[in-house]
């Protein structure tokens, strides 16, 4: 099966994700306490498979809001993506 027709669509999607991440980081420079924006930032990093940055963002959210079920869940998913099952289990509330 030939999927070459998907390459331009995927490329555009990756570029738009990078643009969104850049704009979101500009917003966070102005309003760094916005945890919803930080969660979105972490999700974008995770979507790009940038697990190091995604984990750092989710840990930052948890530092500020320790009982955030969403942040625990997303950090657990990042650990699973990295094969760190023991760390993923620790994110269970």
C-alpha positions as CSV (number, residue, x, y, z in Angstrom):
1,X,0.0,0.0,0.0
2,X,1.4,3.4,-1.1
3,X,0.9,6.2,1.5
4,X,3.0,8.8,-0.2
5,X,-0.1,11.1,-0.5
6,X,-0.1,11.3,3.3
7,X,3.3,12.8,3.6
8,X,2.3,16.4,2.7
9,X,-0.6,16.3,5.2
10,X,1.6,15.0,8.0
11,X,4.2,17.6,7.3
12,X,1.6,20.4,7.4
13,X,0.2,18.9,10.7
14,X,3.7,18.8,12.3
15,X,4.4,22.4,11.2
16,X,1.1,23.7,12.6
17,X,1.8,21.9,15.9
18,X,5.2,23.6,16.1
19,X,3.5,27.0,15.4
20,X,0.9,26.3,18.0
21,X,3.6,25.3,20.6
22,X,5.5,28.5,19.8
23,X,2.4,30.7,20.2
24,X,1.5,28.9,23.4
25,X,5.0,29.5,24.9
26,X,4.7,33.2,24.0
27,X,1.4,33.3,26.0
28,X,3.1,31.4,28.9
29,X,5.8,34.0,28.9
30,X,3.1,36.6,29.7
31,X,1.0,34.4,32.0
32,X,3.3,31.7,33.4
33,X,0.8,30.7,36.1
34,X,-1.8,29.4,33.6
35,X,-1.9,25.7,34.4
36,X,-4.3,24.9,31.6
37,X,-1.9,26.4,29.1
38,X,1.0,24.4,30.7
39,X,-1.0,21.2,30.4
40,X,-1.6,22.0,26.7
41,X,2.1,22.6,26.3
42,X,2.9,19.3,27.9
43,X,0.4,17.5,25.6
44,X,1.9,19.1,22.6
45,X,5.4,18.0,23.6
46,X,4.0,14.5,24.2
47,X,2.3,14.5,20.8
48,X,5.7,15.4,19.2
49,X,7.3,12.5,21.2
50,X,9.4,15.0,23.1
51,X,9.0,13.1,26.3
52,X,11.7,14.9,28.2
53,X,10.0,18.2,27.8
54,X,6.5,16.8,28.3
55,X,7.6,15.1,31.6
56,X,9.2,18.4,32.8
57,X,6.0,20.3,32.1
58,X,3.7,17.8,33.8
59,X,6.1,17.6,36.8
60,X,5.9,21.4,37.0
61,X,2.1,21.4,37.0
62,X,2.1,18.7,39.7
63,X,4.5,20.8,41.8
64,X,1.9,23.6,41.7
65,X,-1.2,21.4,41.8
66,X,-0.2,18.1,43.4
67,X,-3.7,16.5,43.1
68,X,-4.1,17.2,39.3
69,X,-5.5,13.9,38.0
70,X,-4.9,15.0,34.4
71,X,-1.2,15.8,35.1
72,X,-0.7,12.5,36.9
73,X,-2.3,10.6,34.1
74,X,-0.4,12.4,31.4
75,X,2.9,12.0,33.1
76,X,2.1,8.3,33.6
77,X,1.5,8.0,29.8
78,X,4.8,9.7,29.1
79,X,6.6,7.2,31.4
80,X,4.8,4.3,29.6
81,X,5.9,5.7,26.2
82,X,9.5,5.6,27.6
83,X,9.0,2.1,28.9
84,X,9.3,3.2,32.5
85,X,6.5,1.2,33.9
86,X,7.5,1.5,37.6
87,X,7.4,5.3,37.3
88,X,4.1,5.2,35.4
89,X,2.5,3.2,38.3
90,X,3.6,5.9,40.8
91,X,1.4,8.4,39.0
92,X,-1.7,6.6,40.0
93,X,-3.7,8.7,42.5
